[in-house]
Amino acid sequence: MSTATTANNNSEADPNMKTLLEFKKTVVDEQKQGDKKIEEINTRLEAVKKQIDEERMQLDELRTKLKSVNEEKDADYPKFVELRNSLIEAKNQMKSLDDKVGQAKSRKDRNEIHGLTKALEQIERDIQTKKLSKEEERKLVARSKEIATKLHTLKMMHKKEDQYREMSTQYDELKGRVNKIFRQKEEFGNKIGKLKESIESLVNTREALYEERRQAIHTVREAAAKLEMIETQLNAIAFKKNRVAQSETRQKKTKEMEERRVARQEAMQERVRRDKEYQERWNALKEAAMKKMSSGEKLTFDEMKLIFGDSAQE
């Protein structure tokens, strides 16, 4: 039987040991609760770390997508700005041509290009085929130059309008792409911001759990140290109890041996006393038999045995 078991058996007889055993039970419960808490914290830590890893992967994916969108923006936005400036320039050129043609009639004149072309061709034919005076020829030439100038202006305006419409179509398409890019940038930026906040919160939770686990481990280690001290004291008490018990056993055995020795000694003394009394009676009887024999009286067989027998044999 170990000293701890002996101590447990003797706890009721020793108040100190009883107190220690009760304290030991409390510390063991504290240690078990600490171990359970550490296990629970480890489970929570694994879940938090897994979530952090998953969200960091999502963050990397979003950053990759945002990088791709930024590359698209870097490629398309300068084109968009350039096309917008070109569109403004074309619009200004059209306004200048409108001013030349005359704003009141400019839109109608664009539909008269065919008529002006025919008129110009007729004037050229008249100049070449008809007999004209100097004054008539000068007027036709002047009129030809006027129509040619107006026709050129109208054609330029028509060409600019076609270019403007084409540029406007391209601008609208590019503007749609650029707006989509900026919407995606904003969307990815918001998602990245929320993920970063979430990860930061998770990291703070993880650090708090690390600190909580460190405290729990410290508590468990303190409990283990307390248990070691309690076991040491219990073993010391049990060892002391065992020594006292052994000493009491030795004392009991010594007392029993002494009592047996005294009993033997008393028995021996009693035997000596009885032997002495017997010898005295034997001597008295022998002396009486001797006197009887001396006086010539008849002796009995026993009296003869007293006189002639061996006392040692008796």
Backbone torsions as a table, in degrees:
resi	resn	phi	psi	omega
1	MET	NA	131.8	-177.7
2	SER	-74.6	164.6	179.5
3	THR	-65.1	-33.7	179.6
4	ALA	-65.5	-41.1	178.6
5	THR	-65.9	-42.0	177.7
6	THR	-60.9	-41.4	179.2
7	ALA	-62.8	-40.2	-179.9
8	ASN	-63.5	-40.6	-179.9
9	ASN	-67.5	-29.2	-176.5
10	ASN	-99.6	10.9	-173.5
11	SER	-63.8	-35.9	-177.5
12	GLU	-66.0	-28.3	-177.6
13	ALA	-85.5	-12.2	-176.3
14	ASP	-126.0	107.5	-179.3
15	PRO	-58.4	-38.8	-179.8
16	ASN	-62.8	-43.2	179.9
17	MET	-66.6	-38.9	178.3
18	LYS	-61.6	-43.3	178.2
19	THR	-62.6	-43.0	179.5
20	LEU	-63.1	-42.3	-179.7
21	LEU	-65.7	-38.2	176.2
22	GLU	-65.7	-41.1	177.5
23	PHE	-64.6	-39.1	178.3
24	LYS	-61.1	-42.4	178.8
25	LYS	-60.7	-42.4	178.9
26	THR	-62.7	-43.3	-178.5
27	VAL	-67.9	-39.0	177.7
28	VAL	-61.7	-43.2	176.8
29	ASP	-61.8	-41.2	178.4
30	GLU	-61.9	-41.4	179.4
31	GLN	-66.0	-42.1	178.7
32	LYS	-62.5	-44.7	178.4
33	GLN	-62.0	-39.4	178.1
34	GLY	-63.4	-44.2	178.1
35	ASP	-61.7	-41.5	178.9
36	LYS	-64.3	-40.5	179.6
37	LYS	-64.7	-41.3	178.3
38	ILE	-61.7	-42.0	178.6
39	GLU	-62.8	-43.2	178.3
40	GLU	-63.8	-41.4	179.1
41	ILE	-63.8	-41.7	178.7
42	ASN	-60.5	-40.5	178.0
43	THR	-62.6	-45.9	178.8
44	ARG	-64.6	-39.2	179.2
45	LEU	-61.6	-43.8	179.6
46	GLU	-60.7	-41.8	179.6
47	ALA	-64.8	-42.9	-179.6
48	VAL	-66.0	-43.8	-179.7
49	LYS	-64.6	-37.6	177.4
50	LYS	-63.8	-42.2	179.3
51	GLN	-65.6	-39.0	177.7
52	ILE	-61.1	-45.4	179.9
53	ASP	-61.2	-43.6	-179.1
54	GLU	-63.8	-44.1	-177.9
55	GLU	-71.2	-31.2	175.8
56	ARG	-67.5	-36.2	175.0
57	MET	-63.8	-43.5	177.0
58	GLN	-61.4	-39.8	179.8
59	LEU	-63.8	-42.7	178.0
60	ASP	-62.3	-41.1	178.9
61	GLU	-63.3	-43.7	179.6
62	LEU	-65.3	-38.6	178.5
63	ARG	-65.5	-36.6	176.6
64	THR	-64.4	-44.3	178.7
65	LYS	-64.0	-41.3	179.2
66	LEU	-64.8	-37.7	177.0
67	LYS	-62.2	-42.0	178.4
68	SER	-63.6	-41.6	178.8
69	VAL	-64.7	-40.6	178.3
70	ASN	-63.8	-36.8	176.9
71	GLU	-64.7	-40.5	176.0
72	GLU	-63.1	-41.6	179.4
73	LYS	-63.6	-44.0	179.8
74	ASP	-61.9	-30.7	-179.8
75	ALA	-81.6	-40.1	-171.9
76	ASP	-92.7	-32.9	-174.0
77	TYR	-64.3	-42.7	176.3
78	PRO	-60.5	-37.9	176.7
79	LYS	-63.1	-41.1	-179.8
80	PHE	-62.0	-45.2	179.8
81	VAL	-64.5	-44.4	179.7
82	GLU	-61.8	-44.2	-179.3
83	LEU	-67.1	-37.5	177.9
84	ARG	-63.5	-42.8	178.3
85	ASN	-65.1	-40.0	178.7
86	SER	-63.8	-38.2	179.8
87	LEU	-65.6	-42.5	177.4
88	ILE	-62.1	-42.1	179.6
89	GLU	-64.3	-43.3	179.3
90	ALA	-63.7	-38.4	179.0
91	LYS	-64.1	-40.4	178.8
92	ASN	-66.1	-39.6	178.4
93	GLN	-63.5	-42.1	178.1
94	MET	-62.5	-39.4	178.7
95	LYS	-64.0	-39.2	179.1
96	SER	-64.7	-41.2	177.9
97	LEU	-66.6	-37.1	176.8
98	ASP	-60.3	-40.8	179.6
99	ASP	-63.8	-37.3	-179.8
100	LYS	-67.7	-44.3	-177.4
101	VAL	-73.2	-32.4	-174.5
102	GLY	108.9	116.3	-172.2
103	GLN	-62.6	-31.2	-176.3
104	ALA	-67.9	-33.4	-173.7
105	LYS	-112.6	-1.1	-170.4
106	SER	-60.8	-43.6	-177.2
107	ARG	-67.4	-37.1	177.7
108	LYS	-69.8	-38.4	-177.4
109	ASP	-64.1	-25.5	179.2
110	ARG	-65.2	-25.7	177.8
111	ASN	-88.2	-1.2	-177.2
112	GLU	-105.5	10.1	-178.0
113	ILE	-57.6	-42.7	-179.6
114	HIS	-61.5	-44.4	-179.9
115	GLY	-65.9	-40.2	179.0
116	LEU	-66.4	-36.6	178.6
117	THR	-62.4	-44.6	178.4
118	LYS	-63.9	-40.0	179.9
119	ALA	-64.0	-41.4	179.2
120	LEU	-64.8	-41.2	178.5
121	GLU	-63.2	-38.6	-180.0
122	GLN	-66.3	-41.8	179.6
123	ILE	-63.3	-41.9	179.9
124	GLU	-63.4	-38.1	178.6
125	ARG	-67.8	-40.7	179.5
126	ASP	-61.3	-42.8	-179.6
127	ILE	-62.8	-37.8	-175.3
128	GLN	-81.8	-31.1	-169.8
129	THR	-106.0	-29.4	-174.8
130	LYS	-92.7	150.7	174.2
131	LYS	-85.4	114.0	-175.2
132	LEU	-121.5	149.0	173.3
133	SER	-75.7	168.3	-179.5
134	LYS	-59.1	-41.7	-177.8
135	GLU	-66.9	-42.2	178.7
136	GLU	-65.9	-41.0	179.2
137	GLU	-64.6	-41.4	-179.3
138	ARG	-63.0	-41.6	179.6
139	LYS	-64.6	-42.8	179.1
140	LEU	-64.7	-40.2	178.5
141	VAL	-63.7	-43.5	178.9
142	ALA	-62.6	-41.5	179.3
143	ARG	-65.9	-37.5	178.6
144	SER	-61.8	-43.7	-179.6
145	LYS	-65.3	-39.2	-179.7
146	GLU	-64.3	-46.6	179.5
147	ILE	-66.1	-40.9	-179.5
148	ALA	-61.9	-42.1	179.7
149	THR	-64.3	-44.9	-179.7
150	LYS	-66.6	-39.5	179.0
151	LEU	-63.9	-43.3	178.7
152	HIS	-61.2	-42.4	-179.7
153	THR	-63.9	-43.8	179.1
154	LEU	-64.0	-41.4	178.1
155	LYS	-63.7	-41.3	178.6
156	MET	-62.9	-42.1	179.4
157	MET	-64.6	-42.2	179.0
158	HIS	-62.0	-42.2	178.8
159	LYS	-64.8	-42.1	179.6
160	LYS	-64.9	-38.5	178.1
161	GLU	-63.9	-42.0	176.7
162	ASP	-61.5	-44.5	178.6
163	GLN	-62.9	-40.5	-178.8
164	TYR	-63.8	-44.4	178.5
165	ARG	-62.4	-42.5	178.9
166	GLU	-64.0	-44.2	178.7
167	MET	-65.0	-37.1	178.7
168	SER	-63.5	-41.6	178.0
169	THR	-61.8	-46.8	178.7
170	GLN	-62.4	-40.3	-179.4
171	TYR	-63.3	-44.5	179.9
172	ASP	-62.4	-42.0	178.8
173	GLU	-64.1	-46.0	-178.7
174	LEU	-67.9	-37.2	177.5
175	LYS	-63.1	-40.9	176.6
176	GLY	-60.7	-42.6	178.6
177	ARG	-64.5	-44.3	-179.1
178	VAL	-64.8	-43.1	177.9
179	ASN	-61.4	-40.6	177.7
180	LYS	-62.9	-40.7	178.9
181	ILE	-61.8	-44.6	-179.5
182	PHE	-68.7	-33.5	174.7
183	ARG	-64.5	-43.0	178.2
184	GLN	-64.1	-40.7	177.9
185	LYS	-59.2	-45.0	179.7
186	GLU	-64.8	-42.9	-179.7
187	GLU	-62.5	-50.0	179.9
188	PHE	-64.7	-38.6	178.9
189	GLY	-62.0	-43.2	178.6
190	ASN	-63.9	-43.5	-179.9
191	LYS	-64.1	-41.5	179.1
192	ILE	-63.3	-42.7	178.8
193	GLY	-60.7	-44.8	179.8
194	LYS	-65.2	-40.7	179.2
195	LEU	-64.7	-40.8	179.4
196	LYS	-63.7	-40.8	176.5
197	GLU	-63.5	-43.3	179.8
198	SER	-62.7	-44.5	-179.9
199	ILE	-64.4	-41.0	178.4
200	GLU	-61.6	-42.2	177.4
201	SER	-63.7	-41.4	178.9
202	LEU	-65.5	-40.0	178.5
203	VAL	-63.3	-42.0	176.9
204	ASN	-62.3	-40.8	177.0
205	THR	-62.4	-43.1	179.3
206	ARG	-61.1	-44.5	179.5
207	GLU	-64.8	-38.5	177.7
208	ALA	-63.8	-39.2	177.9
209	LEU	-67.1	-38.6	176.1
210	TYR	-59.0	-45.3	-179.5
211	GLU	-65.6	-41.8	178.4
212	GLU	-62.9	-38.9	178.8
213	ARG	-68.3	-39.4	177.8
214	ARG	-59.5	-42.2	178.7
215	GLN	-65.4	-40.4	179.1
216	ALA	-64.9	-42.4	177.9
217	ILE	-62.6	-41.1	177.8
218	HIS	-60.8	-42.4	179.0
219	THR	-63.2	-42.7	179.7
220	VAL	-64.7	-41.8	179.2
221	ARG	-66.2	-38.4	176.1
222	GLU	-63.1	-41.1	178.6
223	ALA	-62.4	-41.4	179.2
224	ALA	-63.1	-40.9	178.8
225	ALA	-65.2	-40.7	177.5
226	LYS	-62.0	-43.7	180.0
227	LEU	-61.7	-38.8	179.2
228	GLU	-63.6	-42.5	178.6
229	MET	-66.3	-40.8	179.4
230	ILE	-62.3	-45.3	179.1
231	GLU	-60.6	-39.2	178.9
232	THR	-62.2	-45.2	179.9
233	GLN	-67.6	-40.9	177.9
234	LEU	-62.2	-43.3	178.7
235	ASN	-63.8	-38.0	179.3
236	ALA	-65.2	-44.2	178.9
237	ILE	-64.1	-43.3	-179.9
238	ALA	-63.8	-40.1	178.9
239	PHE	-63.7	-42.6	179.1
240	LYS	-64.1	-44.5	177.4
241	LYS	-58.5	-42.3	-178.7
242	ASN	-64.3	-42.4	178.4
243	ARG	-63.5	-42.5	178.6
244	VAL	-62.3	-43.3	-180.0
245	ALA	-62.5	-43.2	178.9
246	GLN	-63.3	-41.3	178.8
247	SER	-63.4	-42.5	178.5
248	GLU	-63.2	-39.0	178.6
249	THR	-63.7	-44.8	178.9
250	ARG	-62.3	-42.8	179.2
251	GLN	-61.9	-41.4	179.1
252	LYS	-62.4	-44.8	179.3
253	LYS	-63.5	-41.4	179.6
254	THR	-62.8	-41.4	179.6
255	LYS	-65.0	-42.4	179.1
256	GLU	-63.5	-42.3	178.4
257	MET	-63.1	-40.9	179.5
258	GLU	-64.6	-40.8	178.7
259	GLU	-64.6	-40.2	177.9
260	ARG	-65.9	-38.2	179.0
261	ARG	-64.1	-42.7	179.7
262	VAL	-65.0	-39.2	179.8
263	ALA	-64.7	-41.3	178.6
264	ARG	-64.6	-42.0	-179.5
265	GLN	-63.4	-42.4	179.7
266	GLU	-65.9	-38.7	178.3
267	ALA	-64.0	-39.3	180.0
268	MET	-66.7	-43.4	179.0
269	GLN	-62.8	-39.0	179.0
270	GLU	-65.4	-37.6	178.6
271	ARG	-67.2	-42.2	177.9
272	VAL	-61.0	-42.8	-179.6
273	ARG	-62.6	-43.0	-179.6
274	ARG	-66.4	-39.5	179.0
275	ASP	-62.6	-39.2	-178.7
276	LYS	-66.2	-44.2	179.0
277	GLU	-62.8	-39.8	179.6
278	TYR	-64.7	-42.3	-179.3
279	GLN	-64.6	-38.9	179.6
280	GLU	-64.9	-43.9	178.8
281	ARG	-64.0	-41.4	179.2
282	TRP	-61.4	-44.1	180.0
283	ASN	-63.4	-40.9	-179.3
284	ALA	-65.6	-43.1	178.9
285	LEU	-65.7	-38.7	179.6
286	LYS	-65.9	-42.0	179.3
287	GLU	-63.7	-39.8	179.7
288	ALA	-66.7	-38.4	178.4
289	ALA	-66.4	-38.2	179.2
290	MET	-64.3	-41.1	180.0
291	LYS	-66.1	-39.1	-179.1
292	LYS	-65.1	-39.2	178.5
293	MET	-68.1	-37.2	-178.7
294	SER	-66.4	-32.3	-178.3
295	SER	-82.8	-0.2	175.6
296	GLY	84.4	11.3	-180.0
297	GLU	-78.3	157.1	-178.0
298	LYS	-77.0	133.3	-177.1
299	LEU	-98.4	147.3	174.1
300	THR	-84.0	166.8	-179.7
301	PHE	-59.1	-41.5	180.0
302	ASP	-64.9	-39.0	-179.5
303	GLU	-68.1	-35.9	177.2
304	MET	-65.9	-38.6	177.6
305	LYS	-63.3	-35.8	179.6
306	LEU	-66.2	-37.7	-176.3
307	ILE	-78.8	-45.6	-171.7
308	PHE	-101.5	-12.6	-178.0
309	GLY	-78.4	170.6	179.0
310	ASP	-95.0	117.0	-178.1
311	SER	-62.9	-29.4	-179.8
312	ALA	-67.1	-32.1	179.6
313	GLN	-72.8	-27.6	177.9
314	GLU	-65.7	NA	NA
